[in-house]
Amino acid sequence: MRFYYLQLGTVAIFTPRSTPQYFASSEKRAASSLFMRVIAGQYRSRQLLAPKGDDTRPTSDRLRETLFNVVSAGVPDSVWIDLFAGSGAVGIEALSRGARSVYFIENSTRAATLIRKNLAALEISEGFEVQEREAVQALRALDAAAVVCDFCFLDPPYADSAAYEQSLGFLSQSRLVATKTIIIAEHDKHSDLLDRYGSLGRYRRLRQGDAVLSFYRLN
């Protein structure tokens, strides 16, 4: 079977095994725009924009749903730190489910701008703070401000082992973390984290596809 495709007076003949470059480039353009959604709560099913390109890898809807299935009982009226926040999807999910406040930490200007756009699109005007700075620098500032979080989610680039070590190392000795605090690190299944960082011990590990969620607390 043959199909004919007309573009600017030129006929391209192709079979199901050979796709015209026009369609390939169209699919590539569509794939460059990534959309996510809020899973549950006040903003359920509302769409979120995620940064384009390879610099930021958003936590998938499915993995985010798994995360909140685990921590759902503790979310209402909680304080979150969304570290390496990317699109802000995790922190926004927490706000949708009744969290009292979320600190979004993201050093990329492009991603931080998108976080603000996502919050504005949902008409969220309070209960959050967006800090456009390096992760440990932001954690130091929050520590100095006597913030204590109930949950801290961190999702640096999978290959950046130093980001995991520095963030978890700082949190292990920070006043940001109380005995009730749960720290969740997303990482690749091929790059497992340590079971212990200072006073933080891993007590749960959930794998979904190539991604893993490691849960830490003081012990």
Secondary structure, DSSP 8 states (H G I E B T S, - for coil): --EEEEETTEEEEE-TTS--HHHHHHHHHHHTSEEEE--SSTTTT-EEEE--SSS-----HHHHHHHHHHHGGG-TT-EEEEET-TT-HHHHHHHHTT-SEEEEE---HHHHHHHHHHHHHTT--SSEEEE-S-HHHHHHHHHHTT--EEEEEE---TT-HHHHHHHHHHHHT-TTEEEEEEEEEEEETTS---SEETTEEEEEEEEETTEEEEEEEE-
